[in-house]
């Protein structure tokens, strides 16, 4: 169970092990303490940087990825992936 369960910790260790193989890295992780809009139950948000979209796609094929994805299936009830621009987008005025 997030964040202190052994299974979740194993998943995060596995992710930390495969990200460098595609030159990706976790930029930050933050627990979610609530939300003001919507009904989606979230426990944590991760920001992961990849050097390219192809690097993100290649993650499934690197050594250790099978174990990582198996652990994710067991440890994470629901996951949503958003592809974002790596830069800071200006707000409309």
C-alpha positions in Angstrom: 0.0 0.0 0.0 1.2 3.5 -0.8 3.5 4.9 0.4 5.0 2.6 3.1 4.0 -0.8 1.8 6.8 -3.2 0.7 5.2 -3.8 -2.7 5.0 -0.1 -3.5 8.6 0.4 -2.4 9.7 -2.5 -4.6 7.9 -0.9 -7.5 9.6 2.4 -7.0 13.0 0.7 -6.7 12.3 -1.2 -9.9 11.3 2.1 -11.7 14.5 3.8 -10.4 16.4 0.9 -11.9 15.0 1.1 -15.4 14.6 4.8 -15.9 18.4 5.5 -16.4 18.4 2.9 -19.2 16.4 5.3 -21.3 18.0 8.4 -19.8 14.8 9.2 -17.9 14.6 10.4 -14.3 12.1 11.3 -11.7 12.1 15.0 -11.3 9.8 15.1 -8.3 7.3 13.1 -6.3 4.6 14.5 -4.2 1.8 13.0 -2.0 -1.7 14.3 -2.7 -3.5 15.5 0.3 -6.8 16.3 -1.3 -8.4 18.0 -4.3 -10.9 20.8 -4.7 -12.3 19.7 -8.1 -13.1 16.2 -9.4 -13.5 12.8 -7.9 -10.3 10.9 -8.9 -8.6 9.4 -5.9 -4.9 10.1 -6.1 -2.2 9.2 -3.6 0.9 10.5 -5.4 1.9 12.5 -8.4 5.2 11.8 -10.2 6.9 14.0 -12.7 9.2 11.9 -14.9 11.5 13.4 -17.6 12.4 11.5 -20.7 14.8 12.8 -23.4 12.3 12.0 -26.1 8.9 10.3 -26.6 10.7 7.4 -28.1 12.7 7.0 -24.8 9.3 6.8 -23.0 8.1 4.1 -25.5 11.4 2.2 -25.1 10.9 1.8 -21.3 8.9 -1.4 -21.9 11.8 -3.1 -23.6 14.7 -2.5 -21.3 16.0 -5.1 -18.9 14.0 -5.1 -15.7 10.9 -3.6 -17.3 8.9 -6.8 -17.0 9.4 -6.8 -13.3 8.7 -3.1 -13.0 5.4 -3.4 -14.9 4.4 -6.5 -12.9 5.0 -4.6 -9.6 3.1 -1.6 -10.9 0.1 -3.8 -11.7 0.1 -5.2 -8.2 0.9 -2.0 -6.3 -1.0 0.7 -8.2 -4.8 0.5 -8.4 -5.0 3.2 -11.1 -2.5 5.2 -13.0 -2.9 8.1 -15.4 -0.1 9.3 -17.7 -0.1 12.8 -19.2 2.5 13.8 -21.8 3.5 17.4 -21.2 5.9 19.9 -22.6 9.1 19.9 -20.6 9.2 23.7 -20.6 7.0 26.1 -18.7 4.0 27.2 -20.7 2.9 30.8 -20.3 -0.6 31.4 -18.9 -3.1 33.2 -21.0 -4.0 36.7 -19.9 
